[in-house]
Amino acid sequence: MWSLLEGLRRRRFPPEARLAEVGVSKGMKVADIGAGYGFFAFPAAEMVGDEGVVYAVEPNAPRAAEISKRAAERGVKNLKVLEAGAEDIAGIPAAEVDIAMSVSSFHHFTDTKRSLIELGRIVRPGGLIYIRDIKAGRIIRHGSRGEGFRKAVSREFPNAKFEEGSGHLLARVRIE
């Protein structure tokens, strides 16, 4: 059961649509970095099916516990919750996932360089790192600044492709 706010968010921004855009499909291994309460993790677990795995990586202990509780209540067996920050995802082996995605959480990373190195470590060759973050504005400063976002990602991944929208910044990195 979704909370009222989650229900409204799901109607306005269906997570399944974003996951399909990223390329999540049956049998994949996906890491949701900064999983919050599982907004993307649960639909991703459904999309990858029993053959796939979703790692919900969340540094906030109460949020990680809530994801674990919801997974147990719903009988979701292919969702692994890791209470960890993006800077140290030791619970995911090297080259383990097809897609590592971070939506609206990049600006919370405490060490962007270390976080990006970790994302590169966990994604298999040919896999994708997908980072979509909130774009900080002149009035509402919460989020990432365009130039800083591009520089941080480009330093670690010179082949990154960038897009910028009215309220978001996006980086896609194909791991070679």
Beta strands, then each sheet from edge to edge (+ up, - down):
strand 1: 29-33
strand 2: 53-57
strand 3: 79-82
strand 4: 97-103
strand 5: 123-134
strand 6: 161-164
strand 7: 168-174
sheet 1: 3+ 2+ 1+ 4+ 5+ 7- 6+
end
